[in-house]
């Protein structure tokens, strides 16, 4: 085989493995997202798994390339490739669905190991293992170009998912297509491995004996400080990636597009920095990184004054610039090819350390989302260390770290003003505050989940039973409850918050709350009185509402309020045709399903209306500007019913508006949704 053909074989194997490796990430995460409440934390836990599996793959590549002859490497690797076919197709089994009381983080990790563990592990080994073979051939002098190629394939894969794959195919089609692609990769990789064993098993020198043939890297053995930086620089890049992703997905939507955006920029920085030295220039990126550090740290303050669109742009741009600095400095430290697999192992170990710290450690060690601020401080300190030889840069770096630390301290101080409780778990950060209202003058207690208020209650005994925020009498859900006939009413509520809707309960009513986060039940009981003041009988169900409703016998609800959101993040699995069928099974013939669709970024009313239309149901929009009340918020609710006469009842009809629906639009299902198509 000609040299060009051999190099094409290697390049194709590496490209295919990286493309499949990063394509499976949003694919499998989207499969399991509905089982865990649509929480943005699902992606963080998935990222931890991906990084740890990548580390295992790099460790495997490093070990066998150093300790096994080529023929033994080939036998072991081909055997594992064939064994991995038993995992196909990559469809998460129903036995992994949570019952409600488990720790979701460990269940997700177990699910991922059981569903894609071995295929993902083998895909992660391909890049470093094949590159180690390339480095030991006469034409492998510029081996780091293959690392850049691998990251380019990963980037193309990630970008293709939300733009080309997700809008045009169902989840099952995606899983089957990926499985066929993986089977093709097994054939290609096995062929490459066997070719190496047959052609080069006698000619390849041992890894320890390889002379440095690289023109890209110095030939001397790496210093200990350099090896520590191999670890620290990618660890901080991974830390910032997850911290910024948490910030975005907590406040918009836990969807692949918003996971893919920061990850794509993270990978792009790898592509540019390892393709050649011309992309990363200290003179450009050191001052840019310093500016973005200061700007992102300033954005930690609630009073920064910028709209969230601008703030998100700053954080995403900041992530890219900081990753260019971190990965550019890593590329400057790349060793001779003889140390290639050890270099990749340290990079992947650093990535895993950063991911585990933020994805698994932060929710249990930090009471709120402080990991981004901590990451900015560490980035400034690490920058000062990297630039230690130039005191004109080192001194400002230390000063910048001190500035970032001060701004982080201000964030913590601000969070504690008027604070009563502060806590965090897998599902997010939760705070309660006592605040004095000026118009009318009164004290209120607020429940904040993430950065969005999830309930508010007057503290004075004469007013504490009043519905507030999104749930006033003129809101869609308020009108739906008031429109019910006289008599005992049964109301289902997906999402508890402070328990505000219990204020509508009357003697003989039953209000059944579904809440996935056990901490929210505790806060509603300890900090608010809506539940215990209610005249209705209060029932509680812990766990994802849709999974619980699928298991339960028909409840016969008069009204079912779907109000489970974290910030502006929407659990999409509650807005599908299959979810609507579940709701209808629990609804009385003249009942109403009320969807809370208030959102800064997504136009969700047409989505609900299209699903209703596809199932022969009727839907109206109730928009309430709440201009006459200082303690109510402007809201949008979509009310859905089987009988149009139900929506013509007096309290509803007075505010009901028709919803314009594109009849050609595809209704959202468990297999299909298109968030890009409903961005405002």
C-alpha positions, 0 to 999 in steps of 0.5 A: 500500500502506498504511503498516501494510502496508508496515511489515508487509512489512519486518518479515516480511522481517527476521523470516524472514531472522533465523529462517532464519539462526539455524535453519541454524546447528545444522542444518548443524553437526549434519550435519557433526559426525560427520565430525570426530569429534563434537568440540565444536570443530566448533561453535566453527569454525562460529560463526567462519564464521557471524560472518565471514559476518555481517560480510561481509553487513553490509559489503555492506549498508553499501557498497551503501546508501551508494554505489548508488541504490535501483534499482541496489541492487535489481538487484544484490540480486535477482540474488544472491538468485536465484543463491543458489537453486543452493545448495539443498538445503543438504546437505553433499556427501560429497566434504567428508568428511576423510581423516584428515590434514587440518587440520579447521578449514580443511576445515570452513570450506571445507565451509560456504562450499561448502554454505551460503555464498551463502544465509547471506551473503544472509540476513545482509544482510537485517536491516541492508539493509532497516533502512537502507531503513526509516530513509530513509522517513517512517515509519522513525523507530524503526528500532532496533525492527527490530534487536530484532525480528531478534534475537527471531526468531533467539532463537525459531529457536534455541529451536525447534530442540532442543525442536520440530525436532530430536526430531521430524524427521530431518536430511534432513527438516530440510534439505529443510524449511529449503530450502523455507523459504529459497525462500519467503524469496527470493520475499518478499525479492525482492518487498520489494526490487522494491517499494522500487525501484519506489515509492521509487527517486525519493523516497528521499534519499541515505544521506549526506543523511539527517536524523536522525528518530530519537527513540531516538538522539542526532543528533550524529555519533558520536565516535571513542571511541564507534565504538571501543566499538561494536567492543570491546563486541560483540567481548567479548560474542562472546568470552565466548559462545564461551569459555563454550560451549567450557567447556560442550560440552567437559564434557557433550556436543557437541550442538545443545541445549548450543550453543543455550543460551548463544547464546540467552541472548546473543541475548536480551540483544540483544533486551532491550537494543535493544527499548527503554531500560527493560530495561538499567539501569546501577544493576542490571546494573553490580553484577550484572556485577561479582559474576558476574565475580568468581564466574566467575573463582573457578570457574576454580580446580579446588578451587572446591568446587561440583559441575559442575551448579552451576558450569555454571549460574554460567557460563551466568548469568554470560554472560547478565548480562555480555552484558546489560552489554556490549550494554546499553552498546552500545545506549546508544551507538547513533547516528542512523539516518544512521549505522545501517549503519556501526553494524551493520558495527562490531558485526558486525566486533567479533563476528567479531574475538571469534569468530575469536580464540577459535575459531581463535586460542585452540587454537593460541595458548593451551596450555589453556582460558585464554580464559575467564579472559582474557575475564573480565579484559578484561570488567572492564577494558572496564567500567572504560573505559566507566564512566571518567567516574565514578571511584567505579565506575572504581576498583573496575573496575580492582580487579576486573580485577586480581582476575580476573587473579590468579585466572587466574594461579592457574589457570595455576599449578595446571595446572602443579603436577606437570605434565609436558606441556601442549598443545592443538589442535582436539580439546582440551587435553591434559595429563600429570601425575605424582602420588603415590598414598597407597593404595597408596603409589606414583607414577602418571602421569595423562593428562587431556583437557579436565577428565577423566582419560583414563588412568593408569599406575603408574611402578614397573616391576613395576606399569606393565603393570596396567590402571587407571582405567576398564579393570580386569579387572572392568570390562565391557571387561575381562570381554569380553576375558577371556571370549574363547576361548584363542588369538590375539585381534584387538581393535579400540579406538576411542579411544586415551587412554594406551593402557591396554587394550593391557595385555591384549595377549598374544603373537599378539594384534593390537590395532588403535587408531583415534584422531582426534587425532594428538597423542594418539598422540604422548602415548601413545608419549612419556609412557606405556609401555602400547603398547610394553610390550604383547605384542600387535602394535599397529596404528594408524589416524589419523582418525575411527574410523567413517569409517575403518571405513567405508573398510576391509575387514572386520577380523574383531574379537573385541572392538571397544571404543567408547571415544571421549569427551572429558570427558562429551562424547559423539560421538553419531555412534558411537551410531547404528543405522548405526554399529552396522551398521558395527561388525557388519561388522568383528565376528566372528560370536561377537564383542562390541562394548563401549560405554563409557557412563559419564557424569555427565549422560546415560543412554546404556545404554538408547540402545545397548540400543534400537539393539541390539534394533532390529537383533536383537542382544543387550545387557547392562550391566556396572556396576563400582563398583571399590570394592576398588581405589583405582586403578580408577574406577566404570564402565558398559559395555554389551556387545552381541553377535549370540549371547546365549550369548556374553554368558553366558560366565563373566566376563561373566555374573557381572556382566551386568545386563539393560537396561530399554528402552522399546520405543516409543522411536525408535532413534538414527540418523544422521538422528535423536537426542534428547539431551534425552530421555536427560538424567539 
